[in-house]
Amino acid sequence: QVQLVESGGGLVQAGGSLRLSCTVSGGTFSSYSMGWFRQAPGKEREFVAAIRWSGGSTYYADSVKGRFTISRDNAKNTIYLQMNSLKPEDTAVYYCAAKRFAAIAAMKNPADFSSWGQGTQVTVSS
């Protein structure tokens, strides 16, 4: 089972940018499709973005499409989430998750994942 460590969160004004990182250990990173999820206070954890293990295809929630970009660096066992044009409604704890050899379609339901990192807090002020 892989271990996941998220970092890069912080406090930013609306319209600003942040880049989150998620470093993975304990598995063959290149064989894992990776996803970002977020959970705001009092809300369910929701899908944000995913990147496939092979070929690098990506998928985004409608709420972040055009503003967020997911990427991966297999040499560093790390994925990133570049977040631009941040809005107050992006405020949440952000988590990454991994699934081996997964299709993008299998990356969208947080209930399908059992292993999570500690998350990183993103707060966007208006």
GUVO-176956 format. One record per residue (C-alpha): residue in three letters; x, y, z. Coordinates in steps of 0.25 Angstrom, whole numbers, padded with zeros to 4 digits, always signed. Example, Ala and Ser with C-alpha at 12.3 -4.5 7.8 and 13.67 -1.06 7.14 Angstrom:
2
Ala+0049-0018+0031/Ser+0055-0004+0029/
% end
This chain:
126
Gln+0000+0000+0000/Val+0005+0014-0004/Gln+0008+0025+0006/Leu+0003+0039+0001/Val+0009+0052+0006/Glu+0002+0065+0001/Ser+0008+0079+0003/Gly+0008+0093-0003/Gly-0005+0098+0003/Gly-0007+0112+0009/Leu-0015+0125+0010/Val-0017+0133-0003/Gln-0025+0144-0008/Ala-0036+0141-0018/Gly-0030+0142-0032/Gly-0017+0136-0027/Ser-0009+0123-0030/Leu-0004+0112-0022/Arg+0003+0099-0026/Leu+0001+0086-0018/Ser+0010+0074-0018/Cys+0007+0060-0014/Thr+0019+0050-0012/Val+0017+0035-0012/Ser+0025+0024-0006/Gly+0023+0009-0005/Gly+0020+0006-0019/Thr+0024+0007-0033/Phe+0019+0021-0036/Ser+0018+0020-0051/Ser+0008+0009-0050/Tyr-0002+0018-0042/Ser-0013+0027-0047/Met-0013+0039-0038/Gly-0025+0048-0033/Trp-0027+0060-0025/Phe-0039+0062-0016/Arg-0044+0073-0007/Gln-0053+0074+0005/Ala-0059+0087+0010/Pro-0064+0088+0024/Gly-0078+0081+0026/Lys-0077+0075+0011/Glu-0074+0062+0005/Arg-0060+0059-0001/Glu-0061+0062-0016/Phe-0053+0059-0028/Val-0044+0070-0034/Ala-0035+0065-0044/Ala-0028+0052-0049/Ile-0016+0047-0057/Arg-0015+0034-0063/Trp-0003+0024-0060/Ser+0000+0023-0075/Gly+0000+0033-0086/Gly-0003+0044-0076/Ser-0018+0047-0080/Thr-0025+0056-0070/Tyr-0039+0059-0065/Tyr-0044+0071-0057/Ala-0057+0074-0049/Asp-0065+0084-0057/Ser-0063+0094-0045/Val-0048+0095-0047/Lys-0047+0092-0062/Gly-0038+0103-0069/Arg-0033+0108-0055/Phe-0026+0096-0050/Thr-0015+0087-0056/Ile-0011+0073-0051/Ser+0003+0068-0055/Arg+0012+0057-0051/Asp+0027+0055-0050/Asn+0030+0040-0050/Ala+0045+0042-0047/Lys+0041+0049-0034/Asn+0029+0040-0030/Thr+0021+0053-0029/Ile+0008+0059-0035/Tyr+0005+0074-0035/Leu-0008+0082-0035/Gln-0005+0096-0041/Met-0017+0105-0036/Asn-0019+0118-0043/Ser-0031+0128-0042/Leu-0034+0123-0028/Lys-0048+0126-0023/Pro-0053+0126-0008/Glu-0061+0113-0012/Asp-0048+0106-0014/Thr-0045+0107+0001/Ala-0044+0092+0006/Val-0034+0082+0010/Tyr-0028+0076-0002/Tyr-0024+0061-0003/Cys-0017+0052-0013/Ala-0021+0037-0016/Ala-0015+0026-0024/Lys-0020+0014-0031/Arg-0012+0004-0039/Phe-0014+0003-0054/Ala-0027+0011-0053/Ala-0035+0017-0064/Ile-0038+0031-0062/Ala-0053+0027-0061/Ala-0049+0019-0048/Met-0043+0031-0041/Lys-0055+0040-0039/Asn-0062+0034-0027/Pro-0054+0036-0013/Ala-0062+0024-0007/Asp-0053+0015-0016/Phe-0040+0019-0009/Ser-0036+0014+0005/Ser-0022+0021+0006/Trp-0021+0036+0008/Gly-0010+0045+0012/Gln-0012+0056+0023/Gly-0017+0066+0013/Thr-0012+0081+0011/Gln-0021+0093+0015/Val-0024+0103+0004/Thr-0031+0115+0008/Val-0036+0126-0002/Ser-0040+0139+0004/Ser-0049+0149-0003/
% end
